[in-house]
Amino acid sequence: MTSFEDFYNDLIFLADKYEKKSIPLKIEKDLDHDIIKIFGEKITALAKAKNGLNDTTELAYATAEHHPYWNLLYNSSEIANNILEKWNTKINQNDIEEIEWSIKEISQTLKKIKELK
């Protein structure tokens, strides 16, 4: 057992302690990659989606133009961020124009990728 797995087991023990105090927690794990996510009772599907997308967006920002697929990931995540931000409201004309611009960027990048093959 790795030390991270030990940490996870200790964390489960701690979470059980708080569950007994009526503080519901949801824990998701990916021990193969040393990932643990803890969510409180106020978590919604929308908040969880936004949080997960932040990780994708961070990867897009971090890779910059060093990876041939960067622009696909970056613009796709920008579209998804825009949509999630407006999930409970209406998408306005400016949002539509930003989405259209991102789609054009994605299309141009796909053309470049096809040309490389």
C-alpha positions in Angstrom: 0.0 0.0 0.0 1.3 3.4 -0.9 1.4 6.4 1.5 -1.3 8.1 -0.6 -3.5 5.1 0.0 -2.8 5.4 3.7 -3.8 9.0 3.5 -7.0 8.1 1.6 -7.9 5.5 4.3 -7.3 8.1 7.1 -9.4 10.6 5.1 -12.3 8.0 4.9 -12.0 7.6 8.7 -12.2 11.4 9.1 -15.2 11.7 6.7 -17.1 9.0 8.6 -16.6 11.0 11.8 -18.3 14.0 10.1 -21.0 11.9 8.5 -22.0 10.8 12.0 -22.4 14.6 12.8 -24.8 14.9 9.9 -22.3 16.6 7.6 -22.7 14.6 4.4 -19.6 14.3 2.2 -19.1 12.7 -1.1 -15.7 11.4 -1.9 -14.5 10.4 -5.3 -11.2 8.7 -5.7 -8.8 7.7 -8.5 -6.0 6.1 -6.5 -4.1 5.0 -9.6 -3.4 8.7 -10.2 -3.4 9.9 -6.6 -6.6 11.9 -6.9 -9.2 12.5 -4.3 -12.1 14.9 -4.6 -14.3 15.8 -1.7 -17.7 17.4 -2.1 -20.0 18.8 0.5 -23.8 18.7 0.6 -24.2 21.9 -1.4 -22.6 20.4 -4.5 -24.7 20.4 -7.6 -24.2 18.8 -11.0 -23.6 22.2 -12.5 -21.0 23.2 -9.8 -19.3 19.8 -10.3 -19.2 20.2 -14.0 -17.7 23.7 -13.7 -15.1 22.4 -11.3 -14.1 19.5 -13.6 -13.9 21.8 -16.5 -11.5 24.0 -14.6 -9.0 21.1 -14.7 -9.4 20.8 -18.5 -9.0 24.6 -19.0 -5.9 24.6 -16.8 -4.4 21.9 -19.0 -5.2 23.9 -22.1 -3.6 27.0 -20.6 -0.5 25.1 -19.4 0.3 23.3 -22.7 0.1 26.5 -24.7 1.0 26.0 -28.3 3.5 23.2 -27.5 1.0 20.5 -28.4 -0.7 20.2 -31.8 -4.1 19.6 -30.3 -3.8 22.6 -27.9 -6.1 24.8 -29.8 -8.8 22.1 -30.0 -8.8 21.7 -26.3 -8.5 25.4 -25.5 -11.5 26.5 -27.7 -13.6 23.5 -26.7 -13.1 24.3 -23.1 -13.9 28.0 -23.7 -17.2 27.0 -25.4 -18.0 24.7 -22.5 -17.1 27.4 -19.9 -19.3 29.9 -21.7 -22.2 27.5 -21.8 -21.9 26.5 -18.1 -21.7 30.1 -17.0 -25.0 30.8 -18.8 -26.6 27.5 -17.9 -29.4 29.1 -15.8 -29.7 32.2 -17.9 -29.9 33.0 -21.6 -27.0 33.0 -24.0 -26.7 36.5 -25.5 -25.5 37.7 -28.9 -22.0 38.3 -27.6 -21.8 34.8 -26.2 -23.0 33.4 -29.6 -20.3 35.3 -31.4 -17.6 34.0 -29.0 -18.8 30.5 -29.5 -18.9 30.9 -33.3 -15.3 32.3 -33.2 -14.2 29.3 -31.2 -15.8 27.0 -33.6 -14.0 28.6 -36.5 -10.7 28.2 -34.6 -11.5 24.6 -34.0 -12.3 24.1 -37.7 -9.0 25.8 -38.8 -7.0 23.7 -36.4 -8.6 20.5 -37.7 -7.7 21.5 -41.2 -4.0 22.0 -40.1 -4.0 18.6 -38.4 -5.4 16.9 -41.5 -2.6 18.6 -43.6 0.0 17.1 -41.3 -1.1 13.6 -42.0 
